[in-house]
Amino acid sequence: MDKDPLVYQYAIGKRKPYDYDYGNRQGNQNAGCPFCDVAHLENIFEKDEDRIWLKNKYPTLQDTDQTILIESSDHQGDISTYTREENQKLMKFALKCFHEMLNSKKYKSVLWYKNFGPKSDGSLTHPHMQIVGLDKKDGYQDVGEDNFKGFEVGKSGDVEMNLSSHPVQGYQEVNIITYHNQDLNTWADLIQKGTQYVRSVLSHGVDSYNLFFYPMNNGQGTCCKIIPRFYASPYFVGYKISQVDDSDTLKWEAARLKGFVTGGISLN
């Protein structure tokens, strides 16, 4: 099994613009937001209204093909605050771009994820996702089917929502799965509800989260995993041992999440 780390190219990384204050992080904090300056964006692959997929100007990782998906022209926007229609369009566009790289067969694996907030390891506030082709690594080798199963929140046709009983990192991870990429509107709606729940209800609201997207069912389906970001447990940092809340707490959390979600979405 390949255990080699991805190699970060520091000489490129120190030129990156950033607007989160990480204290000693190297970079250009006064460069302004490059994603707001649409007129000067380069190497654009595709546009959909104000959603833009383009090559990452600062490819900091060796043996990768790094791309950026700008979600919106709203500098302070987020999945949790977009209109329902805007978020549905975003998720369909992003899934299309992801599949374009995935189906090209140019990479050993393709990763799609989103950083939000200061604890997510993001560098820019402007809402964006990243789709990255790995030339030599299987980015999914340490993620298994158990990581997508858990305490059911509810189902709607092809789409399922649950709280992970075997999280990748720890505690409360929300899985939203579409098994055949069919009802993408409901899938997108549940992702939006999940981010709203994480930001406003879970642990009285958290300021950071990540979204990770995984191809499932031989590429016919997709799981979106929402991971609220806290300071990581030393068990995970030092030993790669994830932790999870006890089953009674997760059942209670799943019921609470279902009550939050069904304010606008019908779940079985």
C-alpha positions in Angstrom: 0.0 0.0 0.0 1.3 3.4 -1.0 2.0 5.4 2.2 4.1 8.2 0.5 2.8 11.7 1.3 1.9 14.3 -1.2 4.8 16.7 -1.7 4.1 20.4 -1.1 6.2 22.8 -3.2 7.0 25.6 -0.8 8.4 27.9 -3.4 5.0 28.1 -5.1 3.0 28.0 -1.9 4.7 31.2 -0.5 3.4 33.1 -3.5 -0.2 32.1 -3.0 -2.7 34.8 -1.9 -4.6 34.2 1.3 -6.9 36.1 3.6 -7.2 33.8 6.6 -4.8 34.9 9.4 -2.8 31.8 10.3 0.0 33.8 12.0 3.2 32.4 10.5 1.8 31.1 7.2 3.9 32.3 4.3 2.1 33.9 1.4 0.7 37.2 0.0 -2.0 38.5 2.4 -2.3 41.8 0.6 -2.8 40.5 -2.9 -6.6 41.0 -3.0 -9.1 38.3 -3.9 -8.2 36.8 -7.3 -11.6 35.2 -7.7 -13.4 38.5 -7.6 -11.1 39.8 -10.4 -12.9 37.7 -13.1 -11.5 39.8 -16.0 -8.0 38.6 -15.2 -8.7 34.9 -14.6 -6.7 32.6 -16.9 -6.9 29.0 -18.1 -10.7 28.8 -17.7 -12.1 25.4 -18.7 -15.8 26.1 -18.4 -18.4 28.6 -17.1 -22.0 28.3 -16.0 -23.4 31.8 -15.2 -21.0 33.0 -12.4 -19.6 29.6 -11.7 -16.2 29.1 -13.2 -13.9 26.0 -13.5 -10.3 26.8 -14.1 -6.7 25.6 -13.6 -5.2 26.4 -10.2 -2.7 29.3 -10.7 -0.6 28.0 -7.8 -0.2 24.2 -8.2 1.6 23.5 -4.9 1.5 19.7 -5.0 3.8 17.5 -7.0 2.4 14.9 -9.4 -1.0 16.4 -9.5 -3.3 18.4 -11.8 -5.0 21.0 -9.5 -8.1 22.9 -10.6 -10.4 25.4 -8.9 -14.2 25.7 -9.1 -15.3 29.2 -8.2 -18.8 28.8 -6.8 -20.2 32.3 -7.0 -19.5 36.0 -7.6 -20.5 36.6 -4.0 -17.3 37.0 -2.1 -19.0 36.1 1.2 -21.2 33.4 -0.2 -21.5 29.8 1.0 -23.5 26.7 0.3 -25.4 27.3 3.5 -26.5 30.8 2.2 -27.1 30.4 -1.5 -30.7 30.2 -2.7 -32.0 26.6 -3.2 -31.8 27.0 -7.0 -28.3 28.4 -6.9 -27.0 25.5 -4.8 -28.7 22.9 -7.1 -27.0 24.5 -10.1 -23.7 24.6 -8.3 -23.8 20.9 -7.4 -24.8 19.8 -10.8 -22.0 21.9 -12.4 -19.4 20.7 -10.0 -20.4 17.0 -10.4 -20.1 17.5 -14.2 -16.6 18.9 -13.9 -15.6 16.2 -11.5 -16.8 13.5 -13.9 -15.0 15.1 -16.7 -11.7 14.6 -14.9 -12.6 11.2 -13.5 -13.7 9.9 -16.9 -10.6 11.1 -18.7 -8.7 8.2 -17.2 -5.6 10.4 -17.1 -5.2 10.1 -13.3 -4.8 7.4 -10.7 -7.5 9.1 -8.8 -9.5 12.4 -8.7 -10.4 14.2 -5.5 -13.1 16.8 -5.1 -13.4 18.8 -1.9 -14.3 22.1 -0.3 -12.7 24.1 2.5 -14.8 26.5 4.5 -13.6 28.6 7.5 -10.3 29.1 9.3 -10.0 25.5 10.7 -10.6 23.9 7.3 -7.1 24.6 5.9 -8.5 27.0 3.4 -6.6 30.0 2.2 -9.2 32.3 0.6 -12.7 33.3 1.9 -14.2 33.5 -1.6 -16.3 30.4 -2.0 -14.6 27.7 -4.1 -14.0 24.0 -4.4 -11.0 22.1 -5.6 -10.9 19.2 -8.1 -7.5 17.6 -8.1 -6.2 14.7 -10.3 -3.5 12.6 -8.6 -1.0 11.1 -11.1 0.4 8.4 -8.8 -1.7 8.0 -5.7 -5.1 6.4 -4.9 -6.6 9.1 -2.8 -9.4 6.7 -1.6 -7.2 3.8 -0.5 -7.7 4.5 3.2 -11.5 5.2 2.9 -13.8 2.2 3.0 -17.5 1.4 2.7 -18.0 1.6 6.5 -17.1 5.3 6.4 -20.3 6.0 4.5 -22.7 4.0 6.7 -24.2 5.0 10.0 -27.3 6.2 11.8 -30.0 6.9 9.3 -31.4 10.5 9.2 -33.8 9.7 6.3 -34.2 8.7 2.6 -35.9 10.3 -0.4 -35.9 8.1 -3.4 -32.3 7.6 -4.6 -30.9 9.8 -1.8 -29.9 8.8 1.7 -28.6 10.9 4.6 -26.9 9.4 7.7 -24.5 10.2 10.5 -21.3 8.1 10.1 -20.8 5.4 12.7 -17.2 4.9 11.4 -16.0 8.5 10.6 -12.9 9.2 8.6 -11.6 11.8 11.2 -14.1 11.9 14.0 -17.2 12.6 15.9 -20.2 13.8 13.8 -19.7 13.3 10.0 -22.8 13.7 7.8 -23.1 11.5 4.7 -25.4 12.5 1.8 -25.5 9.7 -0.8 -27.0 9.5 -4.2 -26.6 6.0 -5.4 -27.3 6.6 -9.1 -26.8 10.4 -9.5 -30.4 10.7 -10.4 -32.3 13.0 -8.0 -29.5 15.6 -7.9 -31.9 18.4 -6.7 -32.7 16.5 -3.5 -29.0 15.5 -3.1 -28.0 19.2 -3.4 -30.8 20.3 -1.0 -29.6 17.8 1.7 -26.0 19.0 1.3 -27.2 22.5 1.8 -29.3 21.6 4.8 -26.4 19.7 6.3 -24.1 22.7 6.0 -26.7 24.9 7.6 -27.1 22.4 10.4 -23.3 22.3 11.0 -23.0 26.0 11.0 -26.0 26.9 13.1 -27.0 23.9 15.3 -24.3 21.3 15.8 -22.3 22.1 18.9 -24.1 25.5 18.9 -22.6 26.1 15.5 -19.1 25.7 14.1 -17.1 28.1 12.1 -15.4 25.6 9.8 -16.2 22.5 7.8 -15.0 20.5 4.8 -17.0 18.7 2.1 -15.5 15.6 0.6 -17.0 13.9 -2.4 -16.5 10.2 -3.2 -17.5 8.3 -6.4 -19.7 5.3 -5.4 -21.4 2.4 -7.1 -18.7 2.2 -9.9 -19.0 5.9 -10.5 -22.8 5.8 -10.9 -23.3 7.4 -7.5 -21.7 10.0 -5.2 -21.3 10.5 -1.5 -20.9 14.0 -0.1 -19.3 13.8 3.4 -19.6 16.9 5.6 -16.9 17.0 8.3 -17.3 19.8 10.9 -13.8 21.0 11.7 -12.6 21.4 15.3 -9.1 21.2 16.5 -8.2 17.7 15.7 -8.0 15.0 18.4 -4.4 13.9 19.3 -5.5 10.3 18.7 -6.1 11.2 15.0 -3.1 13.6 14.7 -0.6 11.1 16.2 -2.0 7.7 15.5 -4.6 8.2 12.7 -7.3 6.8 15.1 -10.7 8.4 14.6 -13.2 8.9 17.3 -17.0 8.8 17.3 -19.7 9.8 19.7 -21.5 7.0 21.5 -24.5 5.4 19.8 -27.1 7.0 22.0 -25.7 10.5 21.2 -25.5 9.7 17.5 -29.2 8.5 17.5 -30.2 11.7 19.2 -28.2 13.8 16.8 -29.7 11.9 13.8 -33.2 12.6 15.1 -32.3 16.3 15.7 -30.8 16.6 12.2 -33.9 14.9 10.6 -36.1 17.5 12.4 -34.0 20.3 11.0 -33.9 18.9 7.5 -37.6 18.1 7.2 -38.5 21.7 7.6 -38.2 21.9 3.8 -37.5 18.4 2.5 -39.6 15.2 2.9 -37.7 12.2 4.1 -38.9 8.7 4.9 
